[in-house]
């Protein structure tokens, strides 16, 4: 099964509210302050992570964010060009489920679809 990925520049357009996405984020690994040196410490990175986009998010500390990307750990990242240590440069829609045209299934339909895809 193949999937075509169309990347969107986060400076040009943002996803719909609540949309799960693959997000390309950039930043720099923190300097290593441990006894064993980490070869990636202090290095710049650009990596793809699963996130969801939201027009309004309240962080654990009560901070309100608008038009942001949030990962599964609750880390908030802003679109490139806004002040953020790890901004999102590009985003892409996640591929559909195998053998499907949708991104999620719920309830009994999920079990039936999964059984069908696994044969």
MOPAC internal coordinates of N, CA, C and O (Angstrom, degrees):
PM7 1SCF
backbone

  N    0.0000 0     0.00 0     0.00 0    0    0    0
  C    1.4334 1     0.00 0     0.00 0    1    0    0
  C    1.5209 1   108.83 1     0.00 0    2    1    0
  O    1.2310 1   120.59 1   -50.64 1    3    2    1
  N    1.3092 1   116.48 1   129.36 1    3    2    1
  C    1.4581 1   122.20 1   178.73 1    5    3    2
  C    1.5188 1   109.93 1  -111.19 1    6    5    3
  O    1.2310 1   120.82 1   -26.91 1    7    6    5
  N    1.3047 1   116.04 1   153.09 1    7    6    5
  C    1.4610 1   121.89 1   175.73 1    9    7    6
  C    1.5198 1   108.18 1  -130.76 1   10    9    7
  O    1.2310 1   120.64 1   -41.03 1   11   10    9
  N    1.3083 1   116.39 1   138.97 1   11   10    9
  C    1.4529 1   121.51 1   175.84 1   13   11   10
  C    1.5217 1   107.89 1   -97.17 1   14   13   11
  O    1.2310 1   120.81 1   -49.75 1   15   14   13
  N    1.3204 1   116.06 1   130.25 1   15   14   13
  C    1.4634 1   120.94 1  -178.93 1   17   15   14
  C    1.5280 1   108.52 1  -108.89 1   18   17   15
  O    1.2310 1   121.04 1   -53.66 1   19   18   17
  N    1.3125 1   115.62 1   126.34 1   19   18   17
  C    1.4563 1   121.35 1   175.26 1   21   19   18
  C    1.5246 1   107.34 1  -112.95 1   22   21   19
  O    1.2310 1   120.64 1   -70.88 1   23   22   21
  N    1.3264 1   116.38 1   109.12 1   23   22   21
  C    1.4491 1   121.38 1  -179.01 1   25   23   22
  C    1.5193 1   110.39 1   -81.95 1   26   25   23
  O    1.2310 1   121.03 1   -40.84 1   27   26   25
  N    1.3288 1   115.63 1   139.16 1   27   26   25
  C    1.4594 1   122.67 1   178.80 1   29   27   26
  C    1.5274 1   107.96 1  -116.32 1   30   29   27
  O    1.2310 1   120.37 1   -49.34 1   31   30   29
  N    1.3213 1   116.90 1   130.66 1   31   30   29
  C    1.4606 1   122.53 1   177.30 1   33   31   30
  C    1.5362 1   107.99 1   -67.92 1   34   33   31
  O    1.2310 1   120.36 1   -58.17 1   35   34   33
  N    1.3197 1   116.91 1   121.83 1   35   34   33
  C    1.4741 1   121.35 1  -177.09 1   37   35   34
  C    1.5266 1   112.42 1   -65.65 1   38   37   35
  O    1.2310 1   119.68 1   164.88 1   39   38   37
  N    1.3236 1   118.22 1   -15.12 1   39   38   37
  C    1.4627 1   120.69 1   176.57 1   41   39   38
  C    1.5313 1   110.94 1   -79.30 1   42   41   39
  O    1.2310 1   120.85 1   159.52 1   43   42   41
  N    1.3413 1   115.98 1   -20.48 1   43   42   41
  C    1.4646 1   120.29 1  -175.03 1   45   43   42
  C    1.5240 1   113.94 1   -97.89 1   46   45   43
  O    1.2310 1   120.71 1   143.88 1   47   46   45
  N    1.3417 1   116.25 1   -36.12 1   47   46   45
  C    1.4673 1   119.50 1  -176.89 1   49   47   46
  C    1.5179 1   108.92 1  -157.69 1   50   49   47
  O    1.2310 1   120.80 1   -33.63 1   51   50   49
  N    1.3333 1   116.07 1   146.37 1   51   50   49
  C    1.4607 1   121.64 1   178.90 1   53   51   50
  C    1.5269 1   109.71 1  -113.61 1   54   53   51
  O    1.2310 1   120.44 1   -22.88 1   55   54   53
  N    1.3334 1   116.76 1   157.12 1   55   54   53
  C    1.4702 1   120.47 1   179.07 1   57   55   54
  C    1.5304 1   112.11 1   -69.44 1   58   57   55
  O    1.2310 1   121.23 1    -7.63 1   59   58   57
  N    1.3231 1   115.25 1   172.37 1   59   58   57
  C    1.4701 1   121.07 1   174.05 1   61   59   58
  C    1.5234 1   109.42 1   -71.37 1   62   61   59
  O    1.2310 1   120.53 1   -26.59 1   63   62   61
  N    1.3101 1   116.59 1   153.41 1   63   62   61
  C    1.4562 1   122.65 1   178.30 1   65   63   62
  C    1.5297 1   110.10 1   -58.01 1   66   65   63
  O    1.2310 1   120.46 1   -50.39 1   67   66   65
  N    1.3283 1   116.72 1   129.61 1   67   66   65
  C    1.4505 1   122.54 1   177.86 1   69   67   66
  C    1.5163 1   114.86 1    85.34 1   70   69   67
  O    1.2310 1   119.80 1   178.66 1   71   70   69
  N    1.3149 1   117.98 1    -1.34 1   71   70   69
  C    1.4699 1   122.13 1  -175.28 1   73   71   70
  C    1.5289 1   111.81 1   -73.48 1   74   73   71
  O    1.2310 1   119.80 1   -52.08 1   75   74   73
  N    1.3511 1   117.99 1   127.92 1   75   74   73
  C    1.4611 1   120.14 1   172.60 1   77   75   74
  C    1.5201 1   108.60 1   -76.86 1   78   77   75
  O    1.2310 1   120.45 1   -43.67 1   79   78   77
  N    1.3268 1   116.74 1   136.33 1   79   78   77
  C    1.4577 1   121.32 1  -176.15 1   81   79   78
  C    1.5167 1   111.39 1  -140.36 1   82   81   79
  O    1.2310 1   121.42 1   -17.21 1   83   82   81
  N    1.3217 1   114.88 1   162.79 1   83   82   81
  C    1.4569 1   122.08 1   163.62 1   85   83   82
  C    1.5202 1   104.29 1   -93.51 1   86   85   83
  O    1.2310 1   120.01 1   -54.14 1   87   86   85
  N    1.3213 1   117.59 1   125.86 1   87   86   85
  C    1.4618 1   121.01 1  -176.32 1   89   87   86
  C    1.5200 1   109.96 1  -120.48 1   90   89   87
  O    1.2310 1   120.79 1   -50.35 1   91   90   89
  N    1.3384 1   116.10 1   129.65 1   91   90   89
  C    1.4571 1   121.55 1   175.04 1   93   91   90
  C    1.5205 1   107.08 1   -89.84 1   94   93   91
  O    1.2310 1   120.79 1   -61.63 1   95   94   93
  N    1.3126 1   116.09 1   118.37 1   95   94   93
  C    1.4639 1   121.19 1  -177.10 1   97   95   94
  C    1.5295 1   109.24 1  -121.22 1   98   97   95
  O    1.2310 1   120.85 1   -33.76 1   99   98   97
  N    1.3086 1   115.98 1   146.24 1   99   98   97
  C    1.4623 1   120.10 1  -179.36 1  101   99   98
  C    1.5209 1   109.78 1  -122.98 1  102  101   99
  O    1.2310 1   121.34 1   -21.84 1  103  102  101
  N    1.3197 1   115.03 1   158.16 1  103  102  101
  C    1.4603 1   120.30 1   179.25 1  105  103  102
  C    1.5074 1   110.61 1   175.31 1  106  105  103
  O    1.2310 1   121.17 1    23.72 1  107  106  105
  N    1.3093 1   115.37 1  -156.28 1  107  106  105
  C    1.4622 1   121.24 1   179.78 1  109  107  106
  C    1.5299 1   107.77 1  -139.94 1  110  109  107
  O    1.2310 1   121.19 1   -49.62 1  111  110  109
  N    1.3403 1   115.34 1   130.38 1  111  110  109
  C    1.4552 1   119.03 1   175.82 1  113  111  110
  C    1.5274 1   108.41 1   -62.51 1  114  113  111
  O    1.2310 1   120.17 1   -37.20 1  115  114  113
  N    1.3381 1   117.29 1   142.80 1  115  114  113
  C    1.4741 1   118.51 1  -179.69 1  117  115  114
  C    1.5264 1   110.59 1   -66.75 1  118  117  115
  O    1.2310 1   120.55 1   -26.64 1  119  118  117
  N    1.3401 1   116.56 1   153.36 1  119  118  117
  C    1.4673 1   119.27 1   177.12 1  121  119  118
  C    1.5182 1   110.17 1   -60.19 1  122  121  119
  O    1.2310 1   120.32 1   -34.29 1  123  122  121
  N    1.3243 1   117.00 1   145.71 1  123  122  121
  C    1.4585 1   121.52 1  -179.36 1  125  123  122
  C    1.5242 1   110.00 1   -82.33 1  126  125  123
  O    1.2310 1   120.71 1   -57.47 1  127  126  125
  N    1.3195 1   116.25 1   122.53 1  127  126  125
  C    1.4578 1   120.59 1   179.95 1  129  127  126
  C    1.5375 1   110.66 1  -111.86 1  130  129  127
  O    1.2310 1   120.42 1  -164.87 1  131  130  129
  N    1.3345 1   116.81 1    15.13 1  131  130  129
  C    1.4654 1   120.49 1   179.99 1  133  131  130
  C    1.5234 1   110.00 1   -94.26 1  134  133  131
  O    1.2310 1   121.40 1    -7.99 1  135  134  133
  N    1.3237 1   114.93 1   172.01 1  135  134  133
  C    1.4672 1   120.63 1  -179.16 1  137  135  134
  C    1.5276 1   111.25 1   -66.88 1  138  137  135
  O    1.2310 1   120.09 1   143.84 1  139  138  137
  N    1.3409 1   117.44 1   -36.16 1  139  138  137
  C    1.4588 1   120.47 1  -179.75 1  141  139  138
  C    1.5253 1   109.20 1   -95.10 1  142  141  139
  O    1.2310 1   119.67 1   -59.58 1  143  142  141
  N    1.3278 1   118.24 1   120.42 1  143  142  141
  C    1.4574 1   119.89 1  -178.48 1  145  143  142
  C    1.5381 1   112.00 1   -66.40 1  146  145  143
  O    1.2310 1   121.28 1   -41.80 1  147  146  145
  N    1.3093 1   115.16 1   138.20 1  147  146  145
  C    1.4589 1   122.52 1   177.70 1  149  147  146
  C    1.5212 1   107.34 1   -99.57 1  150  149  147
  O    1.2310 1   119.32 1   -57.83 1  151  150  149
  N    1.3463 1   118.90 1   122.17 1  151  150  149
  C    1.4704 1   119.99 1  -176.80 1  153  151  150
  C    1.5268 1   113.22 1   -63.94 1  154  153  151
  O    1.2310 1   119.48 1   161.01 1  155  154  153
  N    1.3383 1   118.60 1   -18.99 1  155  154  153
  C    1.4604 1   120.60 1   179.92 1  157  155  154
  C    1.5288 1   112.10 1   -92.26 1  158  157  155
  O    1.2310 1   119.64 1   168.60 1  159  158  157
  N    1.3225 1   118.29 1   -11.40 1  159  158  157
  C    1.4583 1   121.75 1  -177.58 1  161  159  158
  C    1.5205 1   110.52 1   -57.37 1  162  161  159
  O    1.2310 1   120.93 1   -49.20 1  163  162  161
  N    1.3174 1   115.83 1   130.80 1  163  162  161
  C    1.4501 1   121.47 1   178.30 1  165  163  162
  C    1.5160 1   114.60 1    80.50 1  166  165  163
  O    1.2310 1   119.97 1   174.30 1  167  166  165
  N    1.3311 1   117.66 1    -5.70 1  167  166  165
  C    1.4621 1   121.99 1  -178.33 1  169  167  166
  C    1.5221 1   110.81 1   -81.40 1  170  169  167
  O    1.2310 1   120.55 1   -33.91 1  171  170  169
  N    1.3377 1   116.56 1   146.09 1  171  170  169
  C    1.4580 1   120.86 1   172.79 1  173  171  170
  C    1.5241 1   108.72 1   -74.14 1  174  173  171
  O    1.2310 1   120.56 1   -29.31 1  175  174  173
  N    1.3434 1   116.54 1   150.69 1  175  174  173
  C    1.4575 1   120.20 1   177.00 1  177  175  174
  C    1.5206 1   110.57 1  -138.17 1  178  177  175
  O    1.2310 1   121.52 1   -19.23 1  179  178  177
  N    1.3108 1   114.70 1   160.77 1  179  178  177
  C    1.4669 1   124.16 1   171.93 1  181  179  178
  C    1.5119 1   103.55 1  -145.50 1  182  181  179
  O    1.2310 1   119.66 1   -65.28 1  183  182  181
  N    1.3195 1   118.26 1   114.72 1  183  182  181
  C    1.4565 1   122.17 1  -170.23 1  185  183  182
  C    1.5273 1   109.96 1  -140.44 1  186  185  183
  O    1.2310 1   120.68 1   -27.78 1  187  186  185
  N    1.3303 1   116.30 1   152.22 1  187  186  185
  C    1.4613 1   122.17 1   176.59 1  189  187  186
  C    1.5260 1   108.81 1   -97.57 1  190  189  187
  O    1.2310 1   120.75 1   -49.75 1  191  190  189
  N    1.3392 1   116.18 1   130.25 1  191  190  189
  C    1.4613 1   122.61 1   179.17 1  193  191  190
  C    1.5215 1   109.69 1  -132.69 1  194  193  191
  O    1.2310 1   120.04 1   -31.66 1  195  194  193
  N    1.3354 1   117.53 1   148.34 1  195  194  193
  C    1.4709 1   119.32 1   173.48 1  197  195  194
  C    1.5238 1   109.40 1   -76.22 1  198  197  195
  O    1.2310 1   120.57 1   -46.17 1  199  198  197
  N    1.3126 1   116.52 1   133.83 1  199  198  197
  C    1.4658 1   122.30 1   179.56 1  201  199  198
  C    1.5195 1   108.71 1  -147.74 1  202  201  199
  O    1.2310 1   121.07 1    -3.77 1  203  202  201
  N    1.3052 1   115.56 1   176.23 1  203  202  201
  C    1.4618 1   119.84 1   168.38 1  205  203  202
  C    1.5212 1   107.48 1  -127.73 1  206  205  203
  O    1.2310 1   121.38 1   -27.58 1  207  206  205
  N    1.3126 1   114.97 1   152.42 1  207  206  205
  C    1.4585 1   120.72 1  -179.37 1  209  207  206
  C    1.5163 1   108.68 1  -101.93 1  210  209  207
  O    1.2310 1   120.93 1   -39.34 1  211  210  209
  N    1.3119 1   115.83 1   140.66 1  211  210  209
  C    1.4597 1   119.90 1   177.51 1  213  211  210
  C    1.5245 1   110.19 1  -141.45 1  214  213  211
  O    1.2310 1   120.65 1   -33.70 1  215  214  213
  N    1.3155 1   116.35 1   146.30 1  215  214  213
  C    1.4640 1   120.19 1   178.56 1  217  215  214
  C    1.5272 1   111.60 1   -81.50 1  218  217  215
  O    1.2310 1   120.50 1   162.40 1  219  218  217
  N    1.3554 1   116.64 1   -17.60 1  219  218  217
  C    1.4699 1   120.71 1   178.34 1  221  219  218
  C    1.5198 1   109.11 1  -150.41 1  222  221  219
  O    1.2310 1   121.00 1   -53.87 1  223  222  221
  N    1.3340 1   115.69 1   126.13 1  223  222  221
  C    1.4622 1   121.18 1   179.82 1  225  223  222
  C    1.5279 1   108.53 1  -138.59 1  226  225  223
  O    1.2310 1   120.49 1   -44.74 1  227  226  225
  N    1.3173 1   116.66 1   135.26 1  227  226  225
  C    1.4625 1   122.09 1   174.38 1  229  227  226
  C    1.5292 1   107.35 1  -103.92 1  230  229  227
  O    1.2310 1   120.49 1   -63.18 1  231  230  229
  N    1.3271 1   116.66 1   116.82 1  231  230  229
  C    1.4561 1   121.95 1  -179.92 1  233  231  230
  C    1.5154 1   111.89 1   -70.67 1  234  233  231
  O    1.2310 1   120.67 1   -12.33 1  235  234  233
  N    1.3337 1   116.33 1   167.67 1  235  234  233
  C    1.4647 1   121.39 1  -179.89 1  237  235  234
  C    1.5239 1   112.13 1   -58.80 1  238  237  235
  O    1.2310 1   120.25 1   151.63 1  239  238  237
  N    1.3302 1   117.13 1   -28.37 1  239  238  237
  C    1.4637 1   120.72 1  -179.89 1  241  239  238
  C    1.5276 1   112.42 1   -88.82 1  242  241  239
  O    1.2310 1   120.26 1  -175.36 1  243  242  241
  N    1.3461 1   117.11 1     4.64 1  243  242  241
  C    1.4544 1   121.33 1   178.70 1  245  243  242
  C    1.5228 1   114.44 1    92.06 1  246  245  243
  O    1.2310 1   120.03 1   175.76 1  247  246  245
  N    1.3372 1   117.54 1    -4.24 1  247  246  245
  C    1.4571 1   120.68 1   179.41 1  249  247  246
  C    1.5248 1   109.84 1   -68.26 1  250  249  247
  O    1.2310 1   120.59 1   -45.03 1  251  250  249
  N    1.3246 1   116.49 1   134.97 1  251  250  249
  C    1.4633 1   121.19 1   177.70 1  253  251  250
  C    1.5245 1   109.31 1   -95.16 1  254  253  251
  O    1.2310 1   120.92 1   -50.00 1  255  254  253
  N    1.3177 1   115.84 1   130.00 1  255  254  253
  C    1.4677 1   122.44 1   178.45 1  257  255  254
  C    1.5265 1   108.51 1  -116.68 1  258  257  255
  O    1.2310 1   121.02 1   -35.70 1  259  258  257
  N    1.3058 1   115.65 1   144.30 1  259  258  257
  C    1.4713 1   121.97 1   176.59 1  261  259  258
  C    1.5178 1   108.75 1  -118.37 1  262  261  259
  O    1.2310 1   120.89 1   -37.44 1  263  262  261
  N    1.3390 1   115.91 1   142.56 1  263  262  261
  C    1.4692 1   122.21 1   177.66 1  265  263  262
  C    1.5214 1   111.43 1    46.71 1  266  265  263
  O    1.2310 1   121.02 1  -109.32 1  267  266  265
  N    1.3371 1   115.66 1    70.68 1  267  266  265
  C    1.4577 1   120.84 1  -175.40 1  269  267  266
  C    1.5317 1   110.99 1  -135.37 1  270  269  267
  O    1.2310 1   121.68 1   -14.84 1  271  270  269
  N    1.3221 1   114.39 1   165.16 1  271  270  269
  C    1.4567 1   123.43 1   176.17 1  273  271  270
  C    1.5267 1   107.00 1  -107.61 1  274  273  271
  O    1.2310 1   120.19 1   -42.94 1  275  274  273
  N    1.3345 1   117.25 1   137.06 1  275  274  273
  C    1.4641 1   121.55 1  -177.85 1  277  275  274
  C    1.5208 1   108.65 1  -128.77 1  278  277  275
  O    1.2310 1   120.38 1   -49.90 1  279  278  277
  N    1.3446 1   116.89 1   130.10 1  279  278  277
  C    1.4688 1   119.19 1   178.71 1  281  279  278
  C    1.5286 1   110.63 1   -90.63 1  282  281  279
  O    1.2310 1   120.54 1     0.01 1  283  282  281
  N    1.3194 1   116.57 1  -179.99 1  283  282  281
  C    1.4697 1   121.26 1  -175.10 1  285  283  282
  C    1.5260 1   112.83 1   -66.83 1  286  285  283
  O    1.2310 1   120.09 1   160.92 1  287  286  285
  N    1.3287 1   117.43 1   -19.08 1  287  286  285
  C    1.4678 1   121.02 1   176.97 1  289  287  286
  C    1.5251 1   112.11 1   -90.90 1  290  289  287
  O    1.2310 1   120.45 1  -177.33 1  291  290  289
  N    1.3348 1   116.75 1     2.67 1  291  290  289
  C    1.4593 1   120.62 1   180.00 1  293  291  290
  C    1.5165 1   114.05 1    83.93 1  294  293  291
  O    1.2310 1   120.08 1  -171.74 1  295  294  293
  N    1.3363 1   117.45 1     8.26 1  295  294  293
  C    1.4636 1   120.55 1   177.97 1  297  295  294
  C    1.5238 1   108.45 1   -73.53 1  298  297  295
  O    1.2310 1   120.79 1   -51.39 1  299  298  297
  N    1.3255 1   116.10 1   128.61 1  299  298  297
  C    1.4602 1   122.50 1  -178.04 1  301  299  298
  C    1.5226 1   109.24 1   -97.27 1  302  301  299
  O    1.2310 1   121.28 1   -48.70 1  303  302  301
  N    1.3190 1   115.16 1   131.30 1  303  302  301
  C    1.4652 1   121.12 1   176.02 1  305  303  302
  C    1.5237 1   108.21 1  -127.75 1  306  305  303
  O    1.2310 1   120.82 1   -40.01 1  307  306  305
  N    1.3182 1   116.03 1   139.99 1  307  306  305
  C    1.4539 1   121.98 1  -176.83 1  309  307  306
  C    1.5279 1   110.71 1  -101.36 1  310  309  307
  O    1.2310 1   120.41 1   -22.26 1  311  310  309
  N    1.3151 1   116.82 1   157.74 1  311  310  309
  C    1.4693 1   119.45 1   176.06 1  313  311  310
  C    1.5319 1   110.67 1   -60.14 1  314  313  311
  O    1.2310 1   120.92 1   -33.05 1  315  314  313
  N    1.3270 1   115.85 1   146.95 1  315  314  313
  C    1.4605 1   122.70 1   179.73 1  317  315  314
  C    1.5284 1   110.21 1   -51.99 1  318  317  315
  O    1.2310 1   120.83 1   -44.14 1  319  318  317
  N    1.3275 1   116.02 1   135.86 1  319  318  317
  C    1.4573 1   121.19 1  -179.47 1  321  319  318
  C    1.5183 1   112.51 1   105.80 1  322  321  319
  O    1.2310 1   120.44 1   161.87 1  323  322  321
  N    1.3390 1   116.76 1   -18.13 1  323  322  321
  C    1.4633 1   120.73 1   175.14 1  325  323  322
  C    1.5215 1   107.45 1  -101.18 1  326  325  323
  O    1.2310 1   119.69 1   -28.70 1  327  326  325
  N    1.3463 1   118.20 1   151.30 1  327  326  325
  C    1.4602 1   120.43 1  -176.90 1  329  327  326
  C    1.5301 1   111.88 1   -61.07 1  330  329  327
  O    1.2310 1   120.89 1   -62.98 1  331  330  329
  N    1.3232 1   115.91 1   117.02 1  331  330  329
  C    1.4695 1   121.66 1  -177.61 1  333  331  330
  C    1.5236 1   108.27 1  -166.97 1  334  333  331
  O    1.2310 1   119.90 1   -41.91 1  335  334  333
  N    1.3414 1   117.79 1   138.09 1  335  334  333
  C    1.4625 1   121.53 1   179.90 1  337  335  334
  C    1.5237 1   112.26 1   -68.54 1  338  337  335
  O    1.2310 1   120.09 1   150.49 1  339  338  337
  N    1.3530 1   117.44 1   -29.51 1  339  338  337
  C    1.4641 1   121.66 1  -178.67 1  341  339  338
  C    1.5278 1   109.17 1  -134.50 1  342  341  339
  O    1.2310 1   119.86 1  -107.37 1  343  342  341
  N    1.3376 1   117.87 1    72.63 1  343  342  341
  C    1.4636 1   119.95 1  -176.06 1  345  343  342
  C    1.5304 1   112.99 1   -70.27 1  346  345  343
  O    1.2310 1   121.21 1   -26.06 1  347  346  345
  N    1.3203 1   115.30 1   153.94 1  347  346  345
  C    1.4620 1   121.72 1   175.45 1  349  347  346
  C    1.5206 1   107.46 1   -87.83 1  350  349  347
  O    1.2310 1   120.88 1   -59.56 1  351  350  349
  N    1.3369 1   115.92 1   120.44 1  351  350  349
  C    1.4623 1   120.75 1  -179.31 1  353  351  350
  C    1.5248 1   111.68 1   -87.94 1  354  353  351
  O    1.2310 1   120.61 1   141.59 1  355  354  353
  N    1.3246 1   116.44 1   -38.41 1  355  354  353
  C    1.4616 1   122.56 1  -176.97 1  357  355  354
  C    1.5301 1   109.21 1  -145.11 1  358  357  355
  O    1.2310 1   120.65 1   -21.12 1  359  358  357
  N    1.3104 1   116.36 1   158.88 1  359  358  357
  C    1.4620 1   121.00 1   175.81 1  361  359  358
  C    1.5220 1   108.72 1  -142.36 1  362  361  359
  O    1.2310 1   121.09 1   -21.10 1  363  362  361
  N    1.3251 1   115.51 1   158.90 1  363  362  361
  C    1.4632 1   121.94 1   178.58 1  365  363  362
  C    1.5198 1   108.93 1  -145.24 1  366  365  363
  O    1.2310 1   121.00 1   -33.17 1  367  366  365
  N    1.3239 1   115.70 1   146.83 1  367  366  365
  C    1.4597 1   119.69 1   174.08 1  369  367  366
  C    1.5212 1   108.35 1   -64.29 1  370  369  367
  O    1.2310 1   120.64 1   -36.24 1  371  370  369
  N    1.3220 1   116.38 1   143.76 1  371  370  369
  C    1.4577 1   120.08 1   175.10 1  373  371  370
  C    1.5226 1   108.66 1   -71.38 1  374  373  371
  O    1.2310 1   120.02 1   -29.37 1  375  374  373
  N    1.3255 1   117.56 1   150.63 1  375  374  373
  C    1.4657 1   118.93 1   178.07 1  377  375  374
  C    1.5267 1   110.68 1   -67.14 1  378  377  375
  O    1.2310 1   120.93 1   -20.99 1  379  378  377
  N    1.3173 1   115.82 1   159.01 1  379  378  377
  C    1.4613 1   121.29 1   176.68 1  381  379  378
  C    1.5233 1   109.30 1   -69.22 1  382  381  379
  O    1.2310 1   121.08 1   -17.31 1  383  382  381
  N    1.3167 1   115.54 1   162.69 1  383  382  381
  C    1.4679 1   120.70 1   175.46 1  385  383  382
  C    1.5360 1   109.53 1   -60.70 1  386  385  383
  O    1.2310 1   119.98 1   -27.43 1  387  386  385
  N    1.3329 1   117.64 1   152.57 1  387  386  385
  C    1.4660 1   120.04 1   178.86 1  389  387  386
  C    1.5294 1   111.54 1   -54.53 1  390  389  387
  O    1.2310 1   121.04 1   -47.04 1  391  390  389
  N    1.3072 1   115.62 1   132.96 1  391  390  389
  C    1.4707 1   123.60 1   178.29 1  393  391  390
  C    1.5304 1   112.53 1    66.00 1  394  393  391
  O    1.2310 1   119.70 1  -162.64 1  395  394  393
  N    1.3368 1   118.18 1    17.36 1  395  394  393
  C    1.4630 1   121.62 1  -176.56 1  397  395  394
  C    1.5330 1   109.68 1  -130.53 1  398  397  395
  O    1.2310 1   121.16 1    -8.94 1  399  398  397
  N    1.3153 1   115.39 1   171.06 1  399  398  397
  C    1.4639 1   120.93 1   174.43 1  401  399  398
  C    1.5277 1   110.80 1  -114.81 1  402  401  399
  O    1.2310 1   119.93 1  -173.07 1  403  402  401
  N    1.3328 1   117.74 1     6.93 1  403  402  401
  C    1.4643 1   122.74 1  -179.43 1  405  403  402
  C    1.5266 1   109.96 1  -116.36 1  406  405  403
  O    1.2310 1   120.95 1   -17.10 1  407  406  405
  N    1.3311 1   115.78 1   162.90 1  407  406  405
  C    1.4621 1   121.36 1  -178.21 1  409  407  406
  C    1.5171 1   113.66 1   -94.85 1  410  409  407
  O    1.2310 1   119.93 1   164.50 1  411  410  409
  N    1.3286 1   117.74 1   -15.50 1  411  410  409
  C    1.4673 1   118.90 1   179.88 1  413  411  410
  C    1.5296 1   110.07 1  -153.79 1  414  413  411
  O    1.2310 1   121.74 1   -26.03 1  415  414  413
  N    1.3135 1   114.27 1   153.97 1  415  414  413
  C    1.4665 1   123.00 1   176.07 1  417  415  414
  C    1.5189 1   106.37 1  -133.64 1  418  417  415
  O    1.2310 1   120.20 1   -31.68 1  419  418  417
  N    1.3382 1   117.22 1   148.32 1  419  418  417
  C    1.4570 1   121.27 1  -178.05 1  421  419  418
  C    1.5250 1   109.39 1  -132.65 1  422  421  419
  O    1.2310 1   120.98 1   -34.89 1  423  422  421
  N    1.3265 1   115.72 1   145.11 1  423  422  421
  C    1.4511 1   121.28 1   174.38 1  425  423  422
  C    1.5251 1   113.21 1    73.82 1  426  425  423
  O    1.2310 1   121.12 1    30.01 1  427  426  425
  N    1.3353 1   115.46 1  -149.99 1  427  426  425
  C    1.4589 1   121.52 1  -176.79 1  429  427  426
  C    1.5306 1   111.74 1   -60.15 1  430  429  427
  O    1.2310 1   120.40 1   148.05 1  431  430  429
  N    1.3285 1   116.85 1   -31.95 1  431  430  429
  C    1.4715 1   120.14 1   178.23 1  433  431  430
  C    1.5271 1   110.84 1   -60.93 1  434  433  431
  O    1.2310 1   120.21 1   145.99 1  435  434  433
  N    1.3342 1   117.21 1   -34.01 1  435  434  433
  C    1.4615 1   121.10 1   179.74 1  437  435  434
  C    1.5291 1   110.30 1   -65.66 1  438  437  435
  O    1.2310 1   120.46 1   134.56 1  439  438  437
  N    1.3267 1   116.73 1   -45.44 1  439  438  437
  C    1.4657 1   119.96 1  -179.64 1  441  439  438
  C    1.5204 1   110.89 1   -63.59 1  442  441  439
  O    1.2310 1   120.12 1   136.37 1  443  442  441
  N    1.3195 1   117.38 1   -43.63 1  443  442  441
  C    1.4624 1   122.10 1   179.63 1  445  443  442
  C    1.5273 1   110.65 1   -62.49 1  446  445  443
  O    1.2310 1   120.03 1   134.74 1  447  446  445
  N    1.3350 1   117.55 1   -45.26 1  447  446  445
  C    1.4621 1   121.79 1   179.59 1  449  447  446
  C    1.5237 1   111.38 1   -63.89 1  450  449  447
  O    1.2310 1   120.46 1   136.87 1  451  450  449
  N    1.3350 1   116.73 1   -43.13 1  451  450  449
  C    1.4651 1   121.23 1   179.43 1  453  451  450
  C    1.5203 1   110.84 1   -62.97 1  454  453  451
  O    1.2310 1   120.28 1   134.73 1  455  454  453
  N    1.3292 1   117.07 1   -45.27 1  455  454  453
  C    1.4741 1   120.40 1   178.98 1  457  455  454
  C    1.5212 1   110.49 1   -61.65 1  458  457  455
  O    1.2310 1   120.48 1   140.51 1  459  458  457
  N    1.3394 1   116.69 1   -39.49 1  459  458  457
  C    1.4600 1   120.53 1   178.42 1  461  459  458
  C    1.5207 1   112.12 1   -65.06 1  462  461  459
  O    1.2310 1   120.06 1   139.40 1  463  462  461
  N    1.3283 1   117.49 1   -40.60 1  463  462  461
  C    1.4579 1   121.37 1  -179.09 1  465  463  462
  C    1.5255 1   112.55 1   -71.06 1  466  465  463
  O    1.2310 1   121.18 1   148.48 1  467  466  465
  N    1.3416 1   115.34 1   -31.52 1  467  466  465
  C    1.4741 1   118.93 1   179.93 1  469  467  466
  C    1.5229 1   112.49 1   -85.63 1  470  469  467
  O    1.2310 1   121.14 1   168.51 1  471  470  469
  N    1.3398 1   115.42 1   -11.49 1  471  470  469
  C    1.4697 1   119.30 1   177.93 1  473  471  470
  C    1.4599 1   110.30 1    84.32 1  474  473  471
  O    1.2310 1   120.10 1   180.00 1  475  474  473

